[in-house]
Amino acid sequence: MNTGKRALLLVAHGSRLPEANAEVAQLTERLREASGARFEIITHAFLEIAEPDIPTGIGVCVAQGATQLWVLPYFLAAGRHVRDDVPALLDQARERYPHATICLCEHLGAEASLPELLLRLAKGNPA
C-alpha cells in the first residue's frame, strides 16, 4: 500500500513577463483551494525561461513526501513541448526518483469541455 502523498504539478511554458508567470502561480493557488483532499501537494513549474523549472518542481514534490505525482501540462496544443520535451523530462525524473510514480496528464487543449468554456468566455456574442 502506497502511503506517500499525492502531488499535482502544473507545468506552463514560462514567460519573460513576470505578470504572466504570476498568473500561473495564482492559478496554482486556485487549484489548491479547489482540490479538496485529492492532492496533498499542488505546485507549479515552467518548461523554460522562468523558475522553478520542471526538474526542480518535481524535486520539491518528492522532498515534501510525494510518491504519486501527476504532471498537468498547461498548454493548448500538443506541439513539440507537450509531445517531446515534457515527456523527456519526466523520463529523467523517473530514473532519479524510482520510488515515485510520475504520470503525465493530458494537456489543456485535449479537454473535451474546452469548446464550451471558450464559448462561455465569448459570452455567446458574435462579432
C-alpha positions as CSV (number, residue, x, y, z in Angstrom):
1,M,0.0,0.0,0.0
2,N,1.3,3.4,-1.0
3,T,1.5,5.7,2.0
4,G,3.1,8.7,0.2
5,K,1.5,11.9,-0.7
6,R,-0.3,12.7,-3.9
7,A,1.0,15.7,-5.8
8,L,-0.1,17.8,-8.8
9,L,2.5,19.8,-10.7
10,L,1.0,22.3,-13.1
11,V,3.5,22.9,-15.9
12,A,3.4,26.0,-18.0
13,H,5.8,27.3,-20.7
14,G,7.2,30.2,-18.8
15,S,7.4,33.9,-19.9
16,R,9.8,36.8,-19.8
17,L,6.9,38.8,-18.4
18,P,6.7,38.4,-14.6
19,E,3.0,39.1,-14.6
20,A,2.4,36.1,-16.9
21,N,4.3,33.8,-14.6
22,A,2.4,35.3,-11.7
23,E,-0.8,34.2,-13.3
24,V,0.4,30.6,-13.2
25,A,1.2,31.0,-9.5
26,Q,-2.3,32.4,-8.9
27,L,-3.9,29.5,-10.8
28,T,-1.8,27.1,-8.7
29,E,-3.3,28.7,-5.6
30,R,-6.8,28.4,-7.0
31,L,-6.2,24.7,-7.7
32,R,-5.1,24.2,-4.1
33,E,-8.3,25.8,-2.9
34,A,-10.5,23.7,-5.3
35,S,-8.8,20.4,-4.9
36,G,-10.0,19.4,-1.5
37,A,-8.4,16.1,-0.4
38,R,-7.4,15.0,-4.0
39,F,-3.8,16.2,-3.7
40,E,-1.8,17.0,-0.6
41,I,0.8,18.9,-2.7
42,I,0.0,21.3,-5.5
43,T,2.7,23.4,-7.1
44,H,3.8,24.7,-10.5
45,A,6.9,24.7,-12.7
46,F,7.9,26.1,-16.0
47,L,9.4,24.4,-19.1
48,E,11.7,27.3,-19.9
49,I,12.5,31.0,-19.2
50,A,11.0,31.1,-15.7
51,E,11.7,29.4,-12.4
52,P,11.2,26.9,-11.0
53,D,11.9,24.6,-13.8
54,I,10.3,21.2,-14.2
55,P,13.1,19.1,-12.6
56,T,13.1,21.5,-9.6
57,G,9.3,21.3,-9.3
58,I,9.3,17.5,-9.3
59,G,12.1,17.6,-6.7
60,V,10.1,19.9,-4.5
61,C,7.1,17.5,-4.6
62,V,9.3,14.5,-3.8
63,A,11.1,16.3,-1.0
64,Q,7.6,17.1,0.5
65,G,6.8,13.3,0.5
66,A,5.1,12.8,-2.8
67,T,5.2,9.3,-4.1
68,Q,2.4,9.8,-6.7
69,L,2.9,12.8,-9.0
70,W,0.6,14.0,-11.7
71,V,2.1,16.4,-14.2
72,L,-0.5,18.6,-15.8
73,P,0.7,20.4,-19.0
74,Y,-1.0,23.9,-19.1
75,F,-0.6,24.0,-22.9
76,L,-3.3,24.4,-25.5
77,A,-1.8,22.3,-28.3
78,A,0.1,19.1,-28.4
79,G,3.2,20.7,-30.0
80,R,6.8,19.7,-29.5
81,H,6.9,20.8,-25.8
82,V,3.9,18.6,-24.9
83,R,4.8,15.7,-27.3
84,D,8.6,15.6,-26.7
85,D,10.1,18.0,-24.2
86,V,7.9,17.4,-21.1
87,P,7.9,13.6,-21.5
88,A,11.7,13.5,-21.8
89,L,12.0,15.5,-18.6
90,L,9.6,13.1,-16.9
91,D,11.6,10.1,-18.1
92,Q,14.7,11.6,-16.4
93,A,12.7,12.3,-13.2
94,R,11.5,8.6,-13.1
95,E,15.1,7.5,-13.2
96,R,16.1,9.9,-10.5
97,Y,13.1,9.1,-8.3
98,P,12.3,5.4,-8.9
99,H,10.2,5.2,-5.8
100,A,7.8,7.8,-7.2
101,T,5.1,7.2,-9.7
102,I,5.1,10.1,-12.2
103,C,2.2,10.4,-14.6
104,L,1.7,12.8,-17.4
105,C,-1.8,14.1,-17.7
106,E,-3.4,15.3,-21.0
107,H,-2.7,18.8,-22.0
108,L,-5.3,21.5,-21.5
109,G,-6.2,21.7,-25.2
110,A,-7.3,18.0,-25.2
111,E,-10.1,18.6,-22.6
112,A,-13.5,17.9,-24.2
113,S,-15.2,20.7,-22.3
114,L,-12.8,23.3,-23.8
115,P,-15.1,24.5,-26.6
116,E,-17.9,25.1,-24.1
117,L,-15.5,27.1,-21.9
118,L,-14.4,29.2,-24.9
119,L,-18.0,29.9,-25.8
120,R,-18.7,31.0,-22.3
121,L,-15.7,33.3,-22.4
122,A,-17.1,34.7,-25.7
123,K,-20.5,35.0,-23.9
124,G,-22.2,33.7,-27.0
125,N,-21.9,37.1,-28.7
126,P,-21.0,37.0,-32.4
127,A,-18.6,39.7,-33.5
